[in-house]
């Protein structure tokens, strides 16, 4: 029996917001309902809330001072069209001077992550072109995650919201960009749609918004909801930051489940998210960058989609996992602390990772983790840029690291002779003989 999930207009949610303005959620609803004639972007709402409600020690100036203590760098895609074939990484301050600090490994229970979610999340739909047609994946709005972040922050990590707003994509050892969607993950989704066999055990490293894992999960949920026999599946997700797991990774998995097991979503307005084509050349990257990271500009993005995460929805999600014997686990921390042998001694048949080879210092530990996480016949799919300018990492250095461990690799996307053969991104299939 298909589950009917509550998807409704955000404007409807606003009518129930006559509560205290003590959280960004209620404050945003208040702003929307009271100032409907104003053109106010989500970031302006966030900072309007912050200026009125955050404690002095959480001020913009205080967080900016804390940010300056960390090395930062930004992936710079704003290049002239004749120079945009290969996206670059621009160091900010002295990026990656030292090895990323080790962060303790930790597993997060599904119940704890579900308990941290708000009652409602808003989302937009990414439409990804693939050889088998267009793929639709719902993903939480970044501004909605920012609201929750501001509401939940403790004094010790109050600067994190500023880090997301700052003109930098990564703060090594602190924040690894997991709240944003990176273009290589879309390439990976497109490629996964061409696989004929459903993987039984999947691990995504550096998951972030986890669109590749969400595609695998959505496909599985759709098969099971249509009556396919359950045979036991595992989906494990790891990100450096625990914030990312609760703000983006799990919400996007819930959206994938809702889309796969419910009736079609409510009627959408004419304004909608334009398709993403991972097969176009990198000359279009600068045009797509705002979409990949923050969603469409206000004038073209339909923000009328929301999913209610009430107790009934959460109970239905747990029941679905139990009924179909799906193991869903979440881990945070540094790769050097990740204990793959203890978590899944038999290994995974598919390991996914996107945009994770930019740091030369972490290539050995990433390679080791990929190898230890696979079953004998398994393989890893590594979606990456061929060169990360300004940092030193890229496909060549990663392949050299694979060679040093007696592994094998080949480019699975783009295929030779295709019109995408000259793009500055690729997907590597990696294996080790055991």
N, C-alpha and C positions, 0 to 999 in steps of 0.2 A: 504494500500500500504506500503510495507516495505521500510524503509529509507536506503539509501546507504551512509555509513559513510566512511570518509577517514582514512584508516589505511595504513601506509606505512613504509618502512624501515628507520631506523634512519640514515643510510648511505646516503639516498637520501636527508634527511634534512641537512646533513653536507654540501652538495654542494651549499646550499643557504646561507651559514653562513659567507660570506665575508663582515661582518659588524664590527662595533666597538666591542672590547673585553670588554666592560664595564659591561657585565653581565655574570654570570656563564654559562648560556646556550650557548652564542656565544663563550665564552672561551673554553668550553668543546668541541664544534664542531671544533674549531681551533686546539686544542690539538689532537683530533682524526684524523683530516685530515692531519696534519703536521707530527705527530709522530706515524703513523700507524704501524710502525715496533716495537714500544715499548710496553711492557706489563705494562700497567698503570691501576690500579684499580680506581673505581670512587672516593674513598676517597682521593687518591693521586691527582686526578684532582682537587677536591674541595680545598685541602690545597695548591696546586700550584697556584690556582686562588687567594685564600685568601692572600697568601704571597706577591702577586704582586699588588693586587687591593684594599684590605680592608684598611681602615684608621688605624693609629697606635693604636687608642683606641679600635679597634676591633681585636687586635692581639691575638694570642693563649695565650700568657702569661697573658694578661689583662682578657680574659674570664676565664682562669683557676683560677685566683685570685677571681673572682666573684663566680665561682662554689664552691670554698672552703667555702663560707659563708653559704651554704645550706647543710642540712642533706641529705644524699643520700643512697640508697641501691640498690643492684643488685640481680636479680633472678639468682641463680647459678645452671646451669644444667650440668656443666663440672665435673661430678662425676665419679669415677671408676664404671665399669659396675656392680659390685656386690653391690654397694651402691646407684644405680641410680633409684631404684624403686619409691622413693618419692622425687621429686625435692625439693630443698631447697632455702631459701632466705638468702643471706649472707649480713648482715649489713655492710655498708661502712660509716665510721665515726660513728655517733650515730643515726642510722636510727629510724625515727618515734618516737623520744623522746617526741615530742609535737604533739598535734592535728593539722592536716593539716589546713593551713590558709584558711579562707573563701574567695572565689573569687566571685565577683558580677555576678549575673545572667544576661544574655543578649541573645536576639534573633538576629540571623543574617539572613538577607533576602537572598533569592536565587539569586536575581540579583546582589547583592554586592559580594557574593561568586563567582559567575560566572565571574564577572568583574576582580577578582583578579587572575584568572587562566592564565597561559601562553598560547601561541598559539598551543603548542604541548606538550603532556605528553607521556612518555614512560611507558611501563607496562610489567609485566610478568604474566603468567597464573598459578594459583594454581589449581591443580587437586586433589580433595579430595575424597577418597573412602567412599562410603556409602552403606547401605543395598540395595538401589535402583540403584546402578551403580555409575560410577564416575561423580563427579560434577566439572564443570569448572567455575572458577571465575577469571576474570582479576583484577589485583590490580596494582596500580601505583608503579613503582620502587622507593625504598627508596632513592637511590642516586639522582633520579630526583627531589624528594621533597626537598632534601638537597640543591640542586642547587637553587631552587626557594627560599628557606629559606635564603640563603646567599644573594641573589639578593634583597630580600625585607626587610631585617632586618634594624631596626632603632638602634641607639646607645643604647637605653634603654634596648633592648632585644637581643643585639648582641651575648650574651653568649649562647643563646638557641642552636645554631648550635653546639657549643662545648659540650653542655649537651647531645645531641644526639650521638656525637662521643665518649663521655667519657665512661669509664668502669663502668657504672651504668645504671640501667633501669628506675629508678624513682628519682625525686627530690620532696619530699612531699611539697605541697603547691605551686609548681612551674610548674613541668612537670610530668605527670602521665603515661608516656610510650605509648601514643596514636599513635605514628608514626610507631610502630612495630606491627606485627601480633603475637598474643599470641595463644598457642596451644589449649586452651580450646574453643576459638572461632571456631576452626575447628571442634571440637566435636559437637558444637552447630549447625553448618551448616549441618553436617551429620545427626543429629537427626531431624532437621527441614524438611529434605527431606522425612522423613517417615510420616509426618502429611498429612492427606487426605483433610483437609479443608483449603482454603486460608484465613488467618486472614485479617480482614477488617481494623483494626486500630492497628498499631504496634509502640511501643516506644523502642528504644535501648539506655540504659544508659551506660555511659563510652564507647561510640561507637568506638573511635579510627579508625582503618582501616575499621570497620563496615562490615566485611564479612558476619555475620549472616543477617543483614539488607539488604545487597546487594543481598544475595541469595533470600530473600523474594521479593525484588524489581525486580530482574531479572526474577523470576518466574511469577510475576504479569505482567510485560511488555511483556513477551513472550505470555501469555494468551491473553492479550488485542490486541497485534499485529496480532494474528491469528484469530481475529474476535469475541472474547468473549465480552459479553455485560458489559459495565462499570456500576458499582453500587456505586462508590465513595469509595475511599480508603485513608487512612492517614498513613504517615510514618514520625515519629518524631525522631530526633537523637540528643543526648546530649553528649558532651565531656567537660572535665574540661578546656581544652585549645582551644581557638578559632583558633590558628594556625593549630591544627590538623583537624578541620572541613574543612578549605580551602585547606590544603596541601594533605590530605588523604581521609577524609570521602566523600566529594562531588566528587572528581575525581573518586573514586572507584564506586560510584553510576552512574556516567556518563559512565564508562566502562561497567557496568552491563546493562545499557540501550542500549548502542551501540551493545553489543553482542546479546541481546534479539531481537532487532528490525532490524538488518541488515543481509546481507548475511554473510556466514562464513568469518572469517578473512583471510587476505592474507596468502599465503603458508608460513609455518614456516620451518626453517632449521631442520636438524636432531638433533641438540643439543637443548634440551628442558627441561622444568622443570619436575622433577620426581614427581610421585604421592605422596600425603600426605595421610597417613592412620591414622586417629584419633582413630582407634580401636586397634592399637598395644600397647604393654606394655610400661611403662615409661622407660624401659631400653634403648629405642632408642631415648629418648628425646635429649640427648647430641649430637647425630648425626644429628638431625633435626634442632637444635637451630639456626644455621646460616641461614638456609632456612626460618624459620619462621620469623626471624627478618629482615634480610637484603637481602633475595633472595639467589639464588644458587651461589656457587663459580663460578668465572669467566669461568672456563673451561667447565662447564656444563649448564650454563644458557644462553638461547637465548634472547638477548636483542634487537632483530631486530623488535620489535613491538612498534608502536607508534600510537597515535590517535590525529588527528588534531581537535582542538577546535575552529573552525572559527565561524563567526557570523551565518552562515547558520545552523551549528550543534546546537548552543545554542538556536537559534530560533525554530528549530525542537523539541528540548527537551522541551522547554516551551509549545509549541503547543500540544505536546503529553500529558503533564500533564493536561493541560486545557481541552483538548478533552475528556479525560477519567476520569476527575474529581478526580485527585490524588493530595492530599495535602502533600507537602514536606516542612518540617520546621526543622530549625537547632538552637540549643541552646548551650551556653557555660556557665561555672561557676560552683560553688560549689553546691552539692546536697541540702544543707540546704537552698539555695536561689531559688531552682527550684520550680516554682509555677504551679504544675500539674493541680490543680483544675481550675486555670484561663485559662490555655492553652487548655485543653480538659476536660470541666466539666463533660461530659458523661463518660469519662475514655477510656482506651484502652482494647481491648480483649486479647492482648498479649504484654508482656514487656520482653525484652531480656537484659541480661547483662552477661559479661564474664570477669573472672579474676578481680573482683572488691571487693572481701571480705577479702583481705589480711590485711587490717588495722582495728584493733579492734575499734578504735575511731570512725570510720565512719559507723560501722554496724547499730547503731540505726537510723541514718538519712537515710541510704540506705533502711532499712526495712520499715520505715515510707513512703518513697517515692514510693516504690514498691506497698505498700498497697493503697495509695491514687491515684495511677495512673491506677488502674484496675477497669473495670466494675464489676458488681456483679458476673458474671459468668466467668470472665477473670482469667488468670493465668500468673505467671511469670516463665520464664525459666532461671535459674542461673547456668551457667557453671563455675566450679571452681576446684581447687585442694583440696584434702582432708586436707592437712596440708601445711601451708606456713612457713617453718622453719625460725627461726631467727626473725620473726615479731610477731607471736602469733596468727594470724588469721587462719581461715580454716573452713571447713564444720561444725564441731562440734559447734564452737562459733556462726556461723551464724544460725544454726538450733535452738540453745538455744535462740537467739534473736527472731526468728519466734515464738517459743513457748511462749515467754513473751508477744507477741501481739495477742495471740489466733489464730494464723495462723496454717495452715497445710502444710505439705511437704512430698514428697516421691521422691526417686531416680528413674528418668525415663531413665537414661543411666548411666552405663551399666546395662543390665537386669540381674537378678539373674540366675545363671547357665550358663551364656555365657562365652566365653573364655576371655572376657575383664573384668570379674567380679572383678579381683584383681588389676586393674590399679589404680593409685593414683589420678585419676581425676574422676569427675562425673558431671551430670547435675541434678539439683533439679527442680521439678515442685512445685510451691508455690501458695497457694490460701488463701483467707480469706472469711469467711462467713459474709455476710452483710445483 
